[in-house]
Amino acid sequence: MLQIHNLSISFGSVDVLKKISLDLAAGEILAVTGANGAGKSTLLKSIKGEITPSEGKITIEQGIDPLLVNQEIADFHGTVKEYLLGAKKELFDIYEKLGSSVNDPMTYAELINEFHNVGGFEFEAKISSFLNEFGINVDNLDFPYMNFSHGQKRILSLVRGVLSGSNLFLLDEPTNHLDIEMTLRLEEIITSLSERGVGVIVVSHDRRFIDRVAHKTIYLKRGEAIGVRGGYSGMLAHLKSDFLSRQKKSEEISKKIRQLELDATRRKSWSDSREASKRFASDKGHEGHMAAKLARRALAVQKRTERLIGELECEKPFVEKPVTVRIPKYGVPNRKMVMVEGLSFSYEENEVIREASVNIDTSDRVGLIGPNGSGKTTLMKCLVGILEPSSGRMYRNESVNWMYIPQNVAELFERGTPYEEIADLGLEETAVRSHLANIGLKGEKAFSEIKKMSYGELMRLALLKSLLSKVEFIFMDEPTNHLDIESLEVLDRLLNDFAGGFFFISHDRQFIAEHGEKILTIEEGMLKSFEYSEEIDIDAFDRTKEILADSYDESNFRRSAKTFLHNSEEED
């Protein structure tokens, strides 16, 4: 279906992709992951034909037109029917003419007949069938497209792709902004596409999603691709094995180089001693001749040694230092953080939270999940004092050193650069630089403008500042949003090293499994706990609980392997 051979893409002097080779068979699902800026979207656009490669070849089976679904969904101001009819331009054009011909009965009748002759009514039936199959319940196809949620629009884009007849889907971060239930539906749809023989290349940072759908995975790093069969867990195992292999080979070569250098030093020392001895010899001519001969031999050996060392240096593999997050340890006494009883909150007539009750201590690590729009952020804003509850009782222990990290994390920072933010804590320059380097903000990045930093960099900086400020509890609203896969790993380590507790909102199943010791959910405004199954609508949450349980099992493996996503420093 698709073959890529030695694909290279450069923008100016920057090599984004270097000699990438891969193939995709009908029905295969390939996941592409890596840090932001690694070239993932560039790869998709080159397959679509929107970017011309600098070198290499992309071969797509004749008759296949790749469908690219971008990260951001384009606005469309028509109806669902009009959006999906857009999959077939001929049908869409006729349908548009129908709309403008309602006052001309003869023209309208001719267009209806034309619409029928090209299969328009059969296509409408197919639209309804696919919408039902993909879990989008629409009684009226004239329902406005703009009234759908982001997740539903994402699925509608896939329905449109299927209707277009495309057999190769290119999906750029399709799980962005999706809640857990919608992500599960997306997984089912992608699996269904695969079973139909559709090839899928999906760019994602969602670790659990990759594990559940991918037949094979490539990890982009420094423009190069590392490929494995299976998903993200398989990639971690491969990176671990590759790291250990490279480390062992590098150590062996370094040992050989040290031995060659030692031998060369000894020979030079011996040659120098013979040169010195000729000055005191009785037969200076003979000794001088021998010393010169030995000097020439020593020089030849030295050159040969230098050549061997050069060859060994070329053989020596690049070995990156594992990211190490070192935060000063401090104790956090277990105290009451928040007590809530019967809390309700309404936006005018719309009651978002009803009679919520919860107790949270500083040692608790609590995850809050639920569909988009269910009131999760509203509840958190009530807990931290941004919103005033409509009714109920709430106690927040202000003697606890706590911090709130909102979705718009940039609003936390008052200074211009990361260096200034951390230096404000009273640390010396070397300590500031060291801490920033630990979270990937080294060198000039420490002095970059905060307003130009990526979301992942801002989140790492926010957590670093929290931990260096010795906070005891953190409230986090969707901390994994927009994070690339390497930032997610650093975030995991920062939180694992944190002595206190936290309350977080997330749709990232792997993150929830890794850090949520207690899980709460909001169902129709009611706050419920997974700890008390009799209080939960089992039919509504069985799938989510099953997926979270699977994610807990996967997280145990990840804890042993995750140190092998690295920064770009070479091992000394």
C-alpha positions as a printed NumPy array, in Angstrom:
array([[  0.   ,   0.   ,   0.   ],
       [  2.733,   2.474,   1.006],
       [  6.522,   2.327,   0.831],
       [  8.898,   5.072,   1.933],
       [ 12.601,   4.736,   1.144],
       [ 15.363,   6.995,   2.504],
       [ 13.045,   9.977,   2.947],
       [ 14.862,  13.158,   3.961],
       [ 13.269,  16.561,   4.491],
       [ 15.111,  19.769,   5.328],
       [ 13.901,  23.288,   5.989],
       [ 16.834,  25.546,   5.237],
       [ 19.823,  24.18 ,   7.137],
       [ 17.649,  22.135,   9.517],
       [ 17.333,  18.42 ,   8.777],
       [ 13.867,  17.469,  10.045],
       [ 13.806,  13.888,   8.724],
       [ 16.884,  11.875,   7.732],
       [ 16.697,   8.732,   5.58 ],
       [ 13.36 ,   7.483,   6.921],
       [ 12.227,   4.136,   5.506],
       [  8.962,   2.355,   6.297],
       [  6.177,   0.364,   4.701],
       [  2.488,  -0.032,   5.418],
       [  0.302,  -2.913,   4.268],
       [ -3.474,  -2.82 ,   3.827],
       [ -5.152,  -3.026,   7.223],
       [ -2.015,  -2.111,   9.195],
       [ -2.003,   0.577,  11.874],
       [  1.299,   2.422,  12.322],
       [  1.754,   4.773,  15.283],
       [  4.264,   7.622,  15.004],
       [  5.483,   9.258,  18.201],
       [  8.346,  11.389,  19.49 ],
       [  9.02 ,  14.846,  20.902],
       [  7.295,  17.953,  19.576],
       [  9.234,  19.173,  16.548],
       [ 10.579,  15.702,  15.738],
       [  8.94 ,  15.739,  12.29 ],
       [  5.783,  13.681,  12.871],
       [  3.353,  16.054,  11.157],
       [  5.943,  16.701,   8.455],
       [  6.004,  12.971,   7.702],
       [  2.207,  12.881,   7.287],
       [  2.192,  15.956,   5.05 ],
       [  4.915,  14.483,   2.843],
       [  2.839,  11.299,   2.375],
       [ -0.194,  13.442,   1.5  ],
       [  1.946,  15.345,  -1.006],
       [  1.783,  18.705,   0.749],
       [  5.558,  18.761,   1.352],
       [  8.174,  17.786,  -1.236],
       [ 10.99 ,  15.595,   0.14 ],
       [ 14.586,  16.775,  -0.184],
       [ 15.629,  13.188,  -0.932],
       [ 14.11 ,   9.718,  -1.044],
       [ 11.   ,   8.183,  -2.523],
       [  7.365,   7.767,  -1.436],
       [  5.433,   5.102,  -3.338],
       [  1.664,   4.831,  -2.875],
       [ -0.358,   2.063,  -4.489],
       [ -2.189,   3.23 ,  -7.594],
       [ -5.726,   4.446,  -6.949],
       [ -5.131,   5.325,  -3.288],
       [ -5.624,   8.952,  -2.278],
       [ -4.404,   9.457,   1.321],
       [ -6.839,  11.214,   3.65 ],
       [ -5.097,  13.61 ,   6.067],
       [ -7.038,  14.554,   9.217],
       [ -5.155,  17.451,  10.83 ],
       [ -4.853,  18.227,  14.551],
       [ -7.14 ,  21.228,  14.28 ],
       [-10.566,  20.58 ,  12.789],
       [-11.586,  23.17 ,  10.205],
       [-14.785,  25.153,  10.744],
       [-17.818,  24.185,   8.675],
       [-21.04 ,  26.178,   8.932],
       [-23.442,  23.845,   7.146],
       [-25.361,  20.752,   8.236],
       [-24.089,  17.258,   9.009],
       [-25.47 ,  16.065,   5.676],
       [-23.654,  18.823,   3.77 ],
       [-20.393,  18.113,   5.595],
       [-20.542,  14.39 ,   4.809],
       [-21.764,  14.871,   1.232],
       [-18.518,  16.789,   0.803],
       [-16.851,  13.364,   0.621],
       [-18.234,  13.152,  -2.936],
       [-17.828,  16.481,  -4.725],
       [-20.306,  15.628,  -7.479],
       [-23.072,  14.906,  -4.963],
       [-22.228,  17.974,  -2.896],
       [-22.395,  20.261,  -5.946],
       [-25.832,  18.908,  -6.941],
       [-27.09 ,  19.215,  -3.363],
       [-25.935,  22.846,  -3.192],
       [-27.824,  23.625,  -6.4  ],
       [-30.933,  21.98 ,  -4.935],
       [-30.85 ,  24.425,  -2.045],
       [-30.825,  27.419,  -4.362],
       [-33.525,  26.026,  -6.71 ],
       [-36.453,  25.455,  -4.329],
       [-38.41 ,  28.278,  -6.005],
       [-37.869,  26.84 ,  -9.487],
       [-39.894,  23.586,  -9.613],
       [-38.648,  22.48 , -13.023],
       [-34.963,  22.97 , -12.209],
       [-35.493,  21.417,  -8.787],
       [-37.094,  18.322, -10.342],
       [-34.226,  17.967, -12.812],
       [-31.666,  18.216, -10.007],
       [-33.547,  15.665,  -7.871],
       [-33.49 ,  13.276, -10.819],
       [-29.774,  13.92 , -11.337],
       [-29.098,  13.395,  -7.608],
       [-30.967,  10.077,  -7.819],
       [-29.108,   8.952, -10.96 ],
       [-25.665,   9.468,  -9.403],
       [-26.617,   7.516,  -6.267],
       [-27.353,  10.438,  -3.969],
       [-30.155,   8.801,  -2.013],
       [-28.189,   5.585,  -1.585],
       [-25.303,   7.742,  -0.353],
       [-27.586,   9.408,   2.216],
       [-28.59 ,   5.957,   3.479],
       [-24.91 ,   5.067,   3.705],
       [-24.313,   8.243,   5.741],
       [-26.972,   7.231,   8.265],
       [-25.562,   3.704,   8.438],
       [-22.003,   4.87 ,   9.137],
       [-23.129,   7.455,  11.699],
       [-24.986,   4.739,  13.563],
       [-22.029,   2.337,  13.317],
       [-19.573,   4.955,  14.57 ],
       [-21.781,   5.93 ,  17.517],
       [-23.02 ,   9.332,  16.327],
       [-26.77 ,   9.383,  16.872],
       [-28.329,  11.951,  14.55 ],
       [-32.093,  11.832,  14.012],
       [-31.953,  14.757,  11.621],
       [-29.146,  14.993,   9.047],
       [-29.868,  18.724,   8.792],
       [-28.528,  19.176,  12.345],
       [-25.873,  21.97 ,  12.386],
       [-22.321,  20.635,  12.225],
       [-21.038,  23.384,  14.548],
       [-23.278,  22.112,  17.372],
       [-21.264,  18.918,  17.736],
       [-18.5  ,  18.508,  20.334],
       [-14.841,  18.429,  19.326],
       [-14.749,  14.657,  19.749],
       [-17.862,  14.147,  17.628],
       [-16.402,  16.376,  14.903],
       [-13.262,  14.24 ,  14.989],
       [-15.339,  11.104,  14.423],
       [-17.382,  12.829,  11.698],
       [-14.112,  13.55 ,   9.884],
       [-13.399,   9.803,   9.917],
       [-16.92 ,   9.023,   8.657],
       [-16.338,  11.481,   5.825],
       [-13.051,   9.752,   5.043],
       [-14.719,   6.338,   4.863],
       [-17.456,   7.767,   2.62 ],
       [-14.794,   9.212,   0.312],
       [-13.518,   5.687,  -0.282],
       [ -9.988,   6.426,   0.925],
       [ -7.999,   3.346,   1.933],
       [ -5.163,   5.245,   3.641],
       [ -5.879,   7.435,   6.675],
       [ -3.291,   9.856,   8.084],
       [ -4.416,  10.993,  11.547],
       [ -2.507,  13.788,  13.298],
       [ -3.03 ,  13.543,  17.088],
       [ -6.682,  12.425,  16.878],
       [ -7.086,  11.984,  20.666],
       [ -6.392,  15.66 ,  21.434],
       [ -9.257,  17.163,  23.496],
       [-11.126,  13.828,  23.661],
       [-12.476,  12.457,  26.925],
       [-11.945,   8.796,  27.823],
       [-15.255,   7.516,  26.443],
       [-14.747,   9.317,  23.113],
       [-11.165,   8.02 ,  22.907],
       [-12.453,   4.473,  23.392],
       [-14.921,   5.022,  20.563],
       [-12.109,   6.341,  18.377],
       [-10.072,   3.204,  19.112],
       [-13.001,   1.033,  18.024],
       [-13.404,   3.015,  14.795],
       [ -9.706,   2.799,  13.917],
       [ -9.732,  -0.946,  14.612],
       [-12.842,  -1.242,  12.42 ],
       [-11.076,   0.644,   9.611],
       [ -8.151,  -1.76 ,   9.894],
       [-10.495,  -4.743,   9.622],
       [-11.894,  -3.218,   6.405],
       [ -8.391,  -3.213,   4.926],
       [ -7.773,   0.503,   5.472],
       [ -4.18 ,   1.434,   6.293],
       [ -3.811,   3.937,   9.139],
       [ -0.847,   6.078,  10.171],
       [ -1.585,   7.86 ,  13.429],
       [  0.571,  10.469,  15.163],
       [ -0.043,  10.389,  18.902],
       [  1.392,  11.065,  22.357],
       [ -1.326,   8.98 ,  24.034],
       [  0.661,   6.044,  25.375],
       [ -2.301,   3.808,  26.172],
       [ -3.983,   4.599,  22.851],
       [ -0.83 ,   3.563,  20.963],
       [ -0.625,   0.316,  22.927],
       [ -4.239,  -0.534,  22.137],
       [ -4.363,   0.193,  18.39 ],
       [ -0.869,   0.02 ,  16.867],
       [  0.447,  -2.989,  14.974],
       [  3.823,  -1.26 ,  14.814],
       [  5.323,   1.961,  16.129],
       [  8.078,   4.311,  15.031],
       [  9.749,   6.769,  17.383],
       [ 11.27 ,   9.87 ,  15.766],
       [ 14.399,  11.259,  17.411],
       [ 16.936,  13.688,  15.922],
       [ 15.343,  13.151,  12.501],
       [ 15.819,   9.388,  12.56 ],
       [ 13.221,   6.639,  13.044],
       [ 13.354,   3.717,  15.466],
       [ 10.743,   1.091,  14.611],
       [  9.262,  -1.863,  16.504],
       [  6.378,  -4.276,  16.167],
       [  3.592,  -3.489,  18.628],
       [  2.805,  -0.35 ,  20.571],
       [  4.34 ,   2.035,  23.076],
       [  5.257,  -0.617,  25.656],
       [  7.132,  -2.5  ,  22.944],
       [  8.923,   0.716,  22.013],
       [  9.971,   1.267,  25.642],
       [ 11.328,  -2.288,  25.858],
       [ 13.251,  -1.734,  22.619],
       [ 14.668,   1.596,  23.799],
       [ 15.776,  -0.033,  27.043],
       [ 17.502,  -2.889,  25.193],
       [ 19.031,  -0.501,  22.656],
       [ 20.306,   1.809,  25.412],
       [ 21.963,  -1.051,  27.32 ],
       [ 23.497,  -2.432,  24.112],
       [ 24.861,   0.972,  23.069],
       [ 26.139,   1.625,  26.577],
       [ 27.955,  -1.733,  26.703],
       [ 29.529,  -1.284,  23.267],
       [ 30.544,   2.283,  24.087],
       [ 32.227,   1.144,  27.319],
       [ 34.085,  -1.659,  25.498],
       [ 35.361,   0.739,  22.829],
       [ 36.325,   3.333,  25.442],
       [ 38.324,   0.627,  27.246],
       [ 40.169,  -0.289,  24.019],
       [ 40.897,   3.372,  23.327],
       [ 42.291,   3.882,  26.838],
       [ 44.532,   0.817,  26.407],
       [ 45.831,   2.057,  23.035],
       [ 46.516,   5.492,  24.518],
       [ 48.328,   3.889,  27.475],
       [ 50.454,   1.733,  25.129],
       [ 51.288,   4.779,  23.015],
       [ 52.351,   6.712,  26.13 ],
       [ 54.585,   3.841,  27.259],
       [ 56.257,   3.545,  23.833],
       [ 56.886,   7.281,  23.707],
       [ 58.34 ,   7.202,  27.219],
       [ 60.638,   4.326,  26.243],
       [ 61.695,   6.094,  23.023],
       [ 62.429,   9.292,  24.953],
       [ 64.573,   7.367,  27.439],
       [ 66.641,   5.817,  24.596],
       [ 67.067,   9.252,  23.063],
       [ 68.369,  10.521,  26.394],
       [ 70.758,   7.573,  26.779],
       [ 72.616,   8.343,  23.55 ],
       [ 73.933,  11.556,  25.06 ],
       [ 75.932,   9.556,  27.626],
       [ 76.975,   6.627,  25.404],
       [ 80.685,   6.001,  24.519],
       [ 79.755,   5.115,  20.908],
       [ 77.53 ,   8.058,  20.156],
       [ 77.289,   7.252,  16.428],
       [ 75.907,   3.77 ,  16.986],
       [ 73.596,   4.89 ,  19.774],
       [ 72.404,   7.857,  17.702],
       [ 71.623,   5.585,  14.766],
       [ 69.661,   3.199,  17.005],
       [ 67.812,   6.04 ,  18.733],
       [ 66.782,   7.564,  15.398],
       [ 65.59 ,   4.166,  14.173],
       [ 63.566,   3.643,  17.346],
       [ 62.156,   7.172,  17.102],
       [ 60.962,   6.509,  13.535],
       [ 59.419,   3.227,  14.642],
       [ 57.739,   4.932,  17.621],
       [ 56.36 ,   7.646,  15.321],
       [ 54.927,   5.009,  12.957],
       [ 53.368,   3.154,  15.881],
       [ 51.94 ,   6.431,  17.204],
       [ 50.342,   7.228,  13.837],
       [ 48.923,   3.708,  13.591],
       [ 47.565,   4.028,  17.127],
       [ 45.951,   7.384,  16.308],
       [ 44.352,   5.82 ,  13.217],
       [ 43.   ,   2.894,  15.263],
       [ 41.663,   5.267,  17.909],
       [ 39.968,   7.315,  15.18 ],
       [ 38.348,   4.184,  13.742],
       [ 37.168,   3.099,  17.177],
       [ 35.728,   6.557,  17.863],
       [ 33.719,   6.238,  14.628],
       [ 32.432,   2.831,  15.77 ],
       [ 31.495,   4.164,  19.192],
       [ 27.687,   4.485,  19.326],
       [ 25.924,   7.639,  20.435],
       [ 24.709,   7.095,  24.001],
       [ 22.374,   9.609,  25.606],
       [ 22.261,  10.267,  29.297],
       [ 18.948,   9.241,  30.836],
       [ 16.966,  12.22 ,  32.048],
       [ 17.588,  12.547,  35.759],
       [ 15.242,  14.666,  37.824],
       [ 16.874,  15.619,  41.101],
       [ 14.686,  17.63 ,  43.438],
       [ 15.705,  18.295,  47.058],
       [ 13.753,  15.97 ,  49.346],
       [ 11.505,  17.415,  52.022],
       [  8.896,  15.998,  54.34 ],
       [  5.166,  16.646,  54.04 ],
       [  3.079,  15.974,  57.172],
       [ -0.312,  14.413,  56.496],
       [ -2.982,  17.031,  57.185],
       [ -6.459,  17.83 ,  55.986],
       [ -6.331,  19.753,  52.681],
       [ -9.972,  20.123,  51.665],
       [-13.319,  19.077,  53.185],
       [-16.457,  19.532,  51.085],
       [-20.026,  18.685,  52.077],
       [-23.088,  19.132,  49.86 ],
       [-21.354,  21.521,  47.444],
       [-23.467,  22.702,  44.5  ],
       [-22.661,  25.156,  41.725],
       [-24.853,  26.626,  38.996],
       [-24.285,  28.803,  35.957],
       [-27.58 ,  30.749,  35.988],
       [-30.26 ,  28.028,  35.668],
       [-27.813,  25.251,  34.776],
       [-26.783,  23.243,  37.857],
       [-23.343,  21.832,  37.014],
       [-22.384,  20.328,  40.398],
       [-24.994,  18.814,  42.734],
       [-24.445,  17.964,  46.392],
       [-20.749,  17.044,  46.018],
       [-18.929,  15.806,  49.117],
       [-15.261,  14.866,  49.373],
       [-12.381,  14.882,  51.887],
       [ -8.807,  15.221,  50.654],
       [ -5.624,  14.989,  52.752],
       [ -2.173,  16.257,  51.826],
       [ -0.996,  12.675,  51.26 ],
       [ -3.814,  11.853,  48.813],
       [ -3.31 ,  11.499,  45.067],
       [ -6.739,  11.869,  43.536],
       [ -7.774,  11.777,  39.891],
       [-11.024,  13.322,  38.631],
       [-12.442,  11.955,  35.379],
       [-15.628,  12.418,  33.396],
       [-16.938,  13.489,  29.99 ],
       [-16.035,  16.888,  28.566],
       [-18.454,  19.489,  29.907],
       [-19.382,  17.459,  32.988],
       [-18.124,  20.107,  35.447],
       [-14.641,  18.869,  36.371],
       [-12.897,  22.237,  35.979],
       [-15.815,  23.967,  37.717],
       [-15.392,  21.702,  40.749],
       [-11.644,  22.295,  40.871],
       [-12.123,  26.061,  40.675],
       [-14.509,  25.822,  43.625],
       [-11.936,  23.827,  45.604],
       [ -9.177,  26.409,  45.029],
       [-11.436,  29.426,  45.642],
       [-11.742,  30.831,  42.124],
       [-15.487,  30.109,  42.017],
       [-17.938,  30.5  ,  44.893],
       [-20.254,  27.49 ,  45.385],
       [-23.993,  28.131,  45.111],
       [-24.543,  26.118,  48.284],
       [-22.843,  23.66 ,  50.6  ],
       [-19.978,  23.779,  53.069],
       [-16.284,  23.824,  52.203],
       [-13.093,  24.001,  54.277],
       [ -9.687,  24.584,  52.697],
       [ -6.646,  24.402,  54.979],
       [ -4.744,  27.596,  54.188],
       [ -1.898,  26.595,  56.508],
       [ -0.942,  24.026,  53.849],
       [  1.471,  25.29 ,  51.197],
       [ -0.542,  24.44 ,  48.07 ],
       [ -0.486,  25.442,  44.41 ],
       [ -3.007,  25.492,  41.553],
       [ -1.802,  24.779,  37.999],
       [ -4.581,  25.724,  35.536],
       [ -4.983,  24.548,  31.946],
       [ -3.548,  27.879,  30.813],
       [ -0.334,  27.279,  32.711],
       [  1.382,  30.38 ,  31.276],
       [ -0.671,  32.618,  33.583],
       [  1.287,  31.243,  36.574],
       [  4.477,  33.026,  35.615],
       [  5.245,  36.665,  36.308],
       [  8.863,  36.868,  35.136],
       [ 10.158,  36.813,  31.575],
       [ 12.372,  33.717,  31.529],
       [ 12.631,  30.317,  33.251],
       [ 15.917,  31.386,  34.825],
       [ 14.289,  34.424,  36.463],
       [ 11.327,  32.365,  37.719],
       [ 13.571,  29.847,  39.506],
       [ 16.178,  32.418,  40.608],
       [ 13.372,  34.267,  42.427],
       [ 13.281,  31.34 ,  44.863],
       [ 16.653,  32.479,  46.242],
       [ 18.849,  29.815,  44.615],
       [ 22.403,  30.356,  43.393],
       [ 23.085,  30.506,  39.65 ],
       [ 24.629,  27.024,  39.424],
       [ 21.656,  25.49 ,  41.257],
       [ 19.156,  27.338,  39.046],
       [ 20.886,  26.164,  35.869],
       [ 21.186,  22.608,  37.171],
       [ 17.488,  22.342,  38.066],
       [ 16.404,  23.809,  34.726],
       [ 18.72 ,  21.434,  32.858],
       [ 17.136,  18.512,  34.716],
       [ 13.785,  19.302,  33.087],
       [ 15.277,  19.886,  29.636],
       [ 15.694,  23.682,  29.847],
       [ 19.449,  23.921,  29.516],
       [ 21.76 ,  26.423,  27.885],
       [ 19.938,  29.183,  26.037],
       [ 16.546,  27.593,  26.798],
       [ 16.941,  28.743,  30.394],
       [ 16.811,  32.335,  29.117],
       [ 14.121,  31.914,  26.448],
       [ 10.965,  34.02 ,  26.686],
       [  8.274,  32.222,  28.66 ],
       [  5.579,  33.446,  26.266],
       [  7.329,  31.57 ,  23.435],
       [  7.752,  28.265,  25.291],
       [  5.805,  25.12 ,  24.471],
       [  3.048,  23.857,  26.754],
       [  5.216,  20.916,  27.796],
       [  8.089,  23.189,  28.79 ],
       [  5.718,  25.436,  30.75 ],
       [  4.205,  22.473,  32.606],
       [  7.651,  21.149,  33.551],
       [  8.665,  24.621,  34.744],
       [  5.467,  24.968,  36.808],
       [  6.06 ,  21.645,  38.554],
       [  9.735,  22.404,  39.119],
       [  8.851,  25.734,  40.723],
       [  6.22 ,  24.006,  42.883],
       [  8.643,  21.386,  44.154],
       [ 11.475,  23.857,  44.757],
       [  8.965,  26.016,  46.672],
       [  8.302,  22.943,  48.849],
       [  4.584,  22.897,  48.179],
       [  2.671,  20.206,  50.037],
       [ -0.276,  19.81 ,  47.685],
       [ -0.92 ,  20.586,  43.994],
       [ -4.21 ,  21.059,  42.126],
       [ -3.696,  20.349,  38.392],
       [ -6.262,  20.873,  35.627],
       [ -5.418,  18.543,  32.723],
       [ -1.62 ,  18.669,  33.144],
       [ -1.06 ,  16.228,  30.261],
       [ -2.834,  18.343,  27.613],
       [ -0.57 ,  19.104,  24.637],
       [  2.419,  17.318,  26.204],
       [  4.659,  15.324,  23.897],
       [  5.699,  11.847,  24.912],
       [  9.04 ,  12.935,  26.421],
       [  7.417,  15.698,  28.488],
       [  4.931,  13.127,  29.798],
       [  7.814,  10.978,  31.027],
       [  9.478,  13.935,  32.787],
       [  6.12 ,  14.882,  34.326],
       [  5.759,  11.319,  35.637],
       [  9.173,  11.465,  37.292],
       [  8.6  ,  14.857,  38.875],
       [  5.342,  13.654,  40.416],
       [  6.822,  10.318,  41.5  ],
       [  9.558,  12.224,  43.365],
       [  7.062,  14.638,  44.943],
       [  6.56 ,  14.034,  48.676],
       [  3.108,  15.609,  48.844],
       [ -0.291,  14.92 ,  47.317],
       [ -2.241,  16.214,  44.357],
       [ -5.702,  16.445,  42.867],
       [ -5.774,  16.295,  39.08 ],
       [ -8.139,  16.249,  36.119],
       [ -7.069,  14.094,  33.182],
       [ -8.281,  12.045,  30.222],
       [ -4.875,  10.345,  29.861],
       [ -5.501,   6.755,  30.974],
       [ -1.816,   5.992,  31.477],
       [ -1.332,   9.107,  33.608],
       [ -4.457,   8.287,  35.645],
       [ -3.227,   4.73 ,  36.236],
       [  0.266,   5.925,  37.142],
       [ -0.732,   8.576,  39.659],
       [ -4.39 ,   8.223,  40.674],
       [ -4.481,   6.322,  43.956],
       [ -8.134,   7.375,  44.251],
       [-10.397,   8.024,  41.271],
       [-13.466,  10.274,  41.336],
       [-15.909,  10.861,  38.503],
       [-18.681,  13.335,  37.79 ],
       [-21.887,  11.768,  36.467],
       [-24.781,  14.129,  35.712],
       [-23.435,  16.641,  38.222],
       [-22.942,  14.041,  40.958],
       [-19.454,  13.358,  42.327],
       [-18.844,   9.635,  42.761],
       [-15.915,   7.442,  43.693],
       [-14.624,   4.274,  42.047],
       [-13.875,   3.029,  45.566],
       [-17.573,   2.475,  46.291],
       [-19.005,   0.434,  43.411],
       [-22.538,   0.446,  44.807],
       [-22.657,   4.202,  44.231],
       [-21.704,   3.949,  40.564],
       [-23.901,   3.409,  37.527],
       [-22.123,   0.214,  36.488],
       [-23.524,   0.274,  32.938],
       [-22.158,   3.766,  32.385],
       [-18.68 ,   3.209,  33.8  ],
       [-17.822,  -0.469,  33.293],
       [-15.834,   0.213,  30.117],
       [-13.876,   3.049,  31.674],
       [-13.067,   1.021,  34.8  ],
       [-11.918,  -1.921,  32.687],
       [ -9.629,   0.302,  30.629],
       [ -8.202,   1.971,  33.737],
       [ -7.528,  -1.449,  35.288],
       [ -5.606,  -2.466,  32.158],
       [ -3.665,   0.794,  32.348],
       [ -2.626,   0.098,  35.951],
       [ -1.074,  -3.196,  34.791],
       [  0.753,  -1.44 ,  31.957],
       [  2.061,   1.283,  34.28 ],
       [  3.946,  -1.313,  36.343],
       [  5.951,  -2.243,  33.254],
       [  6.538,   1.379,  32.344],
       [  8.044,   2.203,  35.735],
       [ 10.877,  -0.26 ,  35.014],
       [ 11.504,   0.897,  31.456],
       [ 10.668,   4.582,  31.182],
       [ 14.126,   5.968,  31.989],
       [ 15.13 ,   5.18 ,  28.424],
       [ 13.474,   8.182,  26.866],
       [ 16.421,  10.537,  26.936],
       [ 17.609,  14.059,  26.505],
       [ 20.17 ,  14.97 ,  23.871],
       [ 23.349,  15.023,  25.949],
       [ 26.046,  12.585,  24.911],
       [ 27.534,  10.307,  27.549],
       [ 31.046,  11.316,  28.548]])
